């Protein structure tokens, strides 16, 4: 039996270390011992598969998926991009989920007590499947910055949390995207857990004037790159491996 | 893009304290989706022993992490994953994937599923039955991968290629859940220690 091909190794230089003391909460929540390296087996090159039956028609429209008395307050945005792998191949039909604060920087969460007002028409989460080309899109509002207790005067830059599955559990990723030009980005201890400035730059969504909807909403583009997959030498590539 | 033309991986960031808004909005305190994903791992038709798994995720101070989220990924009782490369058919409704959140007051979590069957390792040897777990939370910059094995599979565990790869034999039991019976149903206890004495083995996969 042909052994399935592995996904490329994690590029540890791109990711934040577990222990990043500038982000205080990581201090007690990071393993003290080294991770044990494991070759991939079947459970790592497989992962959950989702379909359109899992989703509702408004799931990717945060302007409408919680609204009852009108649109949410805030800057209307289109957030879109592609999910690709390291070989620049699209990752089709994969689940992308997002969550965010509202325009006041307030989360709809029973544990969030920030002064910023809740918006009765904004839930703050959405989900969608990429199409055949790996493309995804959400309508939402631009989230506000908010303060948090790390150092006493830390503010999170405006950000949207993103969860992506890919085709395999070893591609599973949760991250956050930021907005180009936000002066809080370089000040944020969570952003700065990432040692490589180029990797931080990859989390910054770009203003995309070609995708804005004139007189309606501004577009931001955010492409996501998951681990690629090896092709087995001497075997054909029909399976797209 | 690097000099060989590869794109570079998008970096991870912590899931933060409000991960539930996106991935389990009911727990965050509001109704969003008709169907939240990941609450039924095995479905009604799956063969095999019905089990419950419970535990805590404990930080380096010894305190439970109350805002953690886990994802489980497992084979069915026949050792097949619900995926095109999963090794064979699975029962209708079996997804083998679940989302697990804690009680916000206590940090206790639990999920119901079926006990997975053995799956082959890369060289054809059989691995002991296990459930893969992925752990994210505020303060966890990069999702942590671990595996939960079953106490009552002592013989299979002793031959498991992954457990045997762990050089420190005294760390292997951190991956083995304790079995007890409750109301006639097996309940496995699996506490995960992120840091310090008895630190759970985490994998770089």
Interface residues (C-beta under 8 A of the other chain):
Chain A: X3 X4 X10 X11 X14 X15 X16 X17 X18 X20 X23 X25 X26 X27 X28 X29 X30 X31 X32 X33 X35 X36 X37 X38 X39 X40 X41 X42 X43 X44 X45 X46 X47 X48 X49 X50 X54 X56 X59 X65 X66 X84 X85 X86 X87 X88 X95 X97 X98 X99 X100 X107 X108 X109 X110 X111 X112 X123 X124 X125 X127 X161 X163 X169 X170 X172 X173 X174 X175 X176 X190 X191 X193 X194 X196 X198 X199 X200 X202 X203 X224 X225 X226 X227 X228
Chain B: X5 X6 X7 X8 X9 X10 X11 X12 X13 X14 X15 X16 X17 X18 X19 X20 X21 X22 X23 X25 X28 X29 X30 X32 X33 X34 X35 X37 X59 X60 X61 X63 X65 X67 X71 X73 X74 X75 X81 X82 X83 X84 X85 X86 X87 X95 X96 X97 X104 X119 X120 X121 X122 X127 X132 X134 X136 X137 X138 X139 X140 X141 X142 X143 X144 X145 X162 X165 X166 X194 X195 X196 X199 X201 X202 X203 X204 X205
